[in-house]
């Protein structure tokens, strides 16, 4: 969810939540990663977006959300680093047979 929010917010546009979620949901469906039902995904997306606002990664103006470019770039780099670490751990585990 966080990765898709970051991907959509990287476009430098402002979004109302409804439009932002529509794009995130479409991206997740395209990747067959939209599980748990649409309402549950909407709730998870809203909670993650609010945590981004509290962390200063996203700025809320009225009903619109817009990424803070530098903070979003830092967050994106952290996500990529975590992803690489997880992949490395996965490769280093002995396979169970």
Secondary structure as GFF3:
##gff-version 3
##sequence-region A 1 97
A	DSSP	alpha_helix	2	9	.	.	.	ID=ss1
A	DSSP	beta_strand	15	16	.	.	.	ID=ss2
A	DSSP	alpha_helix	17	30	.	.	.	ID=ss3
A	DSSP	alpha_helix	38	55	.	.	.	ID=ss4
A	DSSP	beta_strand	58	61	.	.	.	ID=ss5
A	DSSP	beta_strand	64	67	.	.	.	ID=ss6
A	DSSP	alpha_helix	69	92	.	.	.	ID=ss7
###
